[in-house]
């Protein structure tokens, strides 16, 4: 019974893995949605960077 009182509340390893998978999936979805915008911003940045050199 003393062990139950000393346990710290927190996420189990499986809950941590599930949260990591969800975050990765959200990042992938965002990248797929904004893929064209990201390419355009990259091209603008690349042109700006090359013009400074």
C-alpha positions in Angstrom: 0.0 0.0 0.0 2.9 2.3 0.6 4.0 1.8 -3.0 0.8 3.3 -4.3 1.3 6.5 -2.4 4.9 6.9 -3.7 4.0 6.5 -7.4 4.2 9.7 -9.4 1.4 10.4 -11.7 2.5 10.6 -15.3 2.3 9.1 -18.7 3.2 5.5 -19.4 5.7 4.6 -22.1 2.8 3.6 -24.4 1.0 6.9 -23.9 4.3 8.8 -24.7 4.6 6.8 -27.9 1.0 7.5 -28.8 1.5 11.2 -28.3 4.7 11.2 -30.4 2.9 9.4 -33.2 0.0 11.8 -33.2 2.4 14.8 -33.2 4.3 13.3 -36.2 1.1 12.7 -38.1 -0.1 16.2 -37.5 3.2 17.6 -38.8 3.0 15.4 -41.9 -0.6 16.5 -42.6 0.4 20.2 -42.2 3.3 19.7 -44.6 1.1 18.0 -47.1 -1.5 20.8 -46.9 1.0 23.7 -47.2 3.5 22.0 -49.5 3.0 24.5 -52.3 3.3 27.5 -50.0 6.5 26.1 -48.4 8.0 25.6 -51.9 7.2 29.2 -52.8 8.7 30.6 -49.6 11.8 28.5 -50.1 12.2 29.8 -53.7 11.8 33.4 -52.4 14.3 32.8 -49.6 16.8 31.2 -52.0 16.5 34.0 -54.5 17.0 36.6 -51.7 20.0 34.7 -50.3 21.7 34.3 -53.7 21.2 38.0 -54.5 23.0 39.0 -51.3 26.1 36.9 -52.3 
